[in-house]
Amino acid sequence: SMILKPSSLNESFKPYIISRTGRSAIPDDFNKEDIDYFLLILPLISNPWLKARLSDLIWLQRRSEVNLALAAIDSYIMVPITLESFKADGGYCWIRALQLTRILKNAAGERIKNIQDRILEAIRNSSEKDGFLAKWLADLLKKFRLGINYENEIAEKLISLASEFNLKKDFYRARDPVGSLRLKMNKKLSSRLHIRRKFGIMRQV
């Protein structure tokens, strides 16, 4: 079996097991007959997790069939944006969906905007119960240069969450919430962040 590791645009699947005697499967191991069979059973698959990977796998072998990449994107983003999901491989699914939209460009239609909007909505709805989820999502937007017009809103949300973590004595999650994002915050927001730091709202221990 394979695992999804979208560190590369064209090599998004890695072997699940690597040992001294060999490894588990990778996309290049499948021949034409295998791909034909996968294509045949694809319409019968309802599980979005499996359908996304299979569509992606087939598309990697048959780049001319854009509909397969689109099906992969649509299935990948059916994975819920939750802390539990992103602790597993849910985050990788959303990263791969964004990679595919970048590759397809105009052929992806409104998908890149829809993905951005869903991530922004998840950030807005996140609470301290979601742990680092909002930060992970903000980093994801930054990685793909999305949400540029919402940088201040995102920073405000992260600062608000840091304050909530601090009140619950969760100083690890309350540490500098926006530093690694390097957001271009306006002076008003930067001043507010400075004041909160000064009074220990986001202190570390």
C-alpha positions as CSV (number, residue, x, y, z in Angstrom):
1,S,0.0,0.0,0.0
2,M,1.0,3.7,-0.4
3,I,0.7,6.7,1.8
4,L,-0.1,10.3,0.7
5,K,3.0,12.6,1.1
6,P,2.5,15.6,-1.1
7,S,6.0,17.0,-0.7
8,S,6.4,16.8,-4.5
9,L,3.9,17.7,-7.2
10,N,4.6,14.6,-9.3
11,E,5.5,12.2,-6.5
12,S,2.7,12.6,-4.0
13,F,2.6,8.9,-3.0
14,K,5.3,7.1,-1.1
15,P,5.6,3.5,-0.1
16,Y,4.0,2.6,3.2
17,I,6.7,0.2,4.1
18,I,10.5,0.3,3.3
19,S,12.7,-2.5,4.5
20,R,16.0,-4.1,3.7
21,T,14.3,-6.6,1.4
22,G,12.0,-4.2,-0.5
23,R,9.2,-1.7,-0.2
24,S,5.4,-1.5,-0.7
25,A,3.9,-0.2,-3.9
26,I,4.4,3.2,-5.6
27,P,2.5,4.5,-8.6
28,D,5.3,3.4,-11.1
29,D,4.7,-0.2,-10.1
30,F,1.3,-0.3,-11.8
31,N,1.1,-1.3,-15.4
32,K,-1.4,-0.3,-18.1
33,E,-3.7,-3.2,-17.2
34,D,-3.7,-2.2,-13.6
35,I,-4.6,1.4,-14.5
36,D,-7.4,0.3,-16.8
37,Y,-8.9,-1.8,-14.0
38,F,-8.7,1.2,-11.6
39,L,-10.4,3.3,-14.1
40,L,-13.1,0.7,-14.5
41,I,-14.0,0.5,-10.8
42,L,-13.6,4.2,-10.1
43,P,-17.3,5.1,-10.7
44,L,-18.2,2.4,-8.1
45,I,-16.2,3.9,-5.3
46,S,-18.2,6.2,-2.9
47,N,-15.6,6.6,-0.2
48,P,-14.0,10.1,-0.9
49,W,-10.7,9.1,0.8
50,L,-10.3,6.2,-1.5
51,K,-11.7,7.9,-4.6
52,A,-9.4,10.8,-4.2
53,R,-6.3,8.7,-4.1
54,L,-7.3,6.4,-6.9
55,S,-8.3,9.3,-9.2
56,D,-5.0,11.0,-8.4
57,L,-3.0,7.8,-9.0
58,I,-4.7,7.2,-12.4
59,W,-4.2,10.8,-13.4
60,L,-0.4,10.6,-12.6
61,Q,-0.2,7.9,-15.3
62,R,-2.7,9.6,-17.7
63,R,-2.1,13.4,-17.5
64,S,-4.3,14.2,-20.5
65,E,-7.5,13.1,-18.6
66,V,-8.0,16.3,-16.6
67,N,-11.4,15.1,-15.3
68,L,-9.5,12.6,-13.1
69,A,-7.5,15.4,-11.5
70,L,-10.7,17.4,-11.0
71,A,-12.4,14.3,-9.4
72,A,-9.3,13.9,-7.1
73,I,-9.6,17.5,-6.0
74,D,-13.3,17.3,-5.3
75,S,-12.8,14.1,-3.3
76,Y,-9.8,15.3,-1.4
77,I,-11.7,18.4,-0.1
78,M,-14.5,16.2,1.1
79,V,-12.2,15.2,4.0
80,P,-13.4,17.3,7.0
81,I,-11.4,20.2,8.3
82,T,-11.1,19.0,11.9
83,L,-8.4,18.6,14.5
84,E,-8.8,14.8,14.4
85,S,-8.6,14.7,10.6
86,F,-5.6,17.0,10.3
87,K,-3.7,15.0,13.0
88,A,-4.1,12.0,10.6
89,D,-3.6,12.7,6.9
90,G,-6.5,15.2,6.4
91,G,-4.1,18.0,6.0
92,Y,-2.2,16.2,3.3
93,C,-5.5,15.7,1.4
94,W,-6.1,19.5,1.4
95,I,-2.4,20.2,0.5
96,R,-2.7,17.8,-2.5
97,A,-6.0,19.4,-3.6
98,L,-4.3,22.7,-3.6
99,Q,-1.3,21.3,-5.5
100,L,-3.6,19.9,-8.2
101,T,-5.5,23.2,-8.6
102,R,-2.1,24.9,-9.1
103,I,-1.1,22.4,-11.7
104,L,-4.4,22.6,-13.6
105,K,-4.6,26.4,-13.4
106,N,-7.6,27.6,-15.4
107,A,-8.9,24.1,-15.9
108,A,-9.6,23.9,-12.2
109,G,-12.2,26.6,-12.5
110,E,-13.3,28.2,-9.2
111,R,-11.9,25.4,-7.1
112,I,-8.9,27.4,-5.8
113,K,-11.3,30.1,-4.5
114,N,-13.7,27.6,-3.1
115,I,-10.9,25.9,-1.2
116,Q,-9.6,29.3,0.1
117,D,-13.1,30.2,1.3
118,R,-13.6,26.9,3.1
119,I,-10.3,27.2,4.9
120,L,-11.0,30.8,5.9
121,E,-14.4,29.7,7.2
122,A,-12.8,27.0,9.2
123,I,-10.4,29.5,10.7
124,R,-13.2,31.8,11.7
125,N,-15.1,29.0,13.3
126,S,-12.2,27.5,15.2
127,S,-12.0,27.6,19.0
128,E,-9.5,26.7,21.7
129,K,-10.9,23.1,21.5
130,D,-9.4,22.8,18.0
131,G,-5.8,23.2,19.3
132,F,-3.4,24.3,16.6
133,L,-5.9,23.7,13.8
134,A,-6.3,27.5,13.0
135,K,-2.6,28.0,12.9
136,W,-2.1,25.0,10.6
137,L,-4.8,26.3,8.3
138,A,-3.2,29.8,8.3
139,D,0.2,28.3,7.4
140,L,-1.5,26.4,4.6
141,L,-3.0,29.6,3.2
142,K,0.4,31.2,3.4
143,K,2.2,28.3,1.7
144,F,0.0,28.6,-1.3
145,R,-0.2,32.4,-1.2
146,L,-3.9,32.5,-0.5
147,G,-6.0,34.7,1.8
148,I,-3.8,37.7,1.2
149,N,-6.7,40.1,1.6
150,Y,-7.6,38.4,4.9
151,E,-4.2,38.5,6.6
152,N,-5.2,40.9,9.4
153,E,-8.4,39.0,10.1
154,I,-6.5,35.8,10.4
155,A,-3.9,37.4,12.7
156,E,-6.7,38.8,14.9
157,K,-8.2,35.3,15.1
158,L,-4.9,33.7,16.1
159,I,-4.2,36.3,18.7
160,S,-7.7,35.8,20.1
161,L,-7.1,32.1,20.3
162,A,-3.7,32.6,22.0
163,S,-5.5,34.7,24.6
164,E,-8.0,31.9,25.3
165,F,-5.1,29.4,25.5
166,N,-3.4,31.7,28.0
167,L,-6.5,31.9,30.2
168,K,-6.6,28.1,30.3
169,K,-2.9,28.0,31.3
170,D,-2.1,26.4,28.0
171,F,1.1,28.4,27.5
172,Y,2.5,26.1,24.8
173,R,-0.3,26.9,22.4
174,A,-0.4,30.5,23.6
175,R,3.1,31.3,22.4
176,D,3.5,33.8,19.6
177,P,0.6,32.9,17.3
178,V,1.6,35.0,14.2
179,G,5.3,35.2,14.2
180,S,6.0,32.4,11.8
181,L,3.3,33.7,9.4
182,R,5.2,37.0,8.8
183,L,1.9,38.7,8.0
184,K,1.9,42.2,6.8
185,M,-0.2,43.6,9.6
186,N,-1.3,47.2,9.7
187,K,0.1,49.4,12.4
188,K,-3.1,49.2,14.5
189,L,-3.0,45.4,14.7
190,S,0.8,45.4,15.3
191,S,0.3,47.8,18.2
192,R,-2.4,45.6,19.6
193,L,-0.2,42.6,19.4
194,H,2.6,44.5,21.2
195,I,0.3,45.5,24.0
196,R,-0.9,42.0,24.5
197,R,2.7,40.7,24.7
198,K,3.6,43.5,27.1
199,F,1.0,42.5,29.6
200,G,1.8,38.8,29.4
201,I,-1.3,37.7,27.5
202,M,0.9,35.4,25.3
203,R,3.8,34.7,27.6
204,Q,5.7,31.5,27.6
205,V,6.9,29.5,30.6
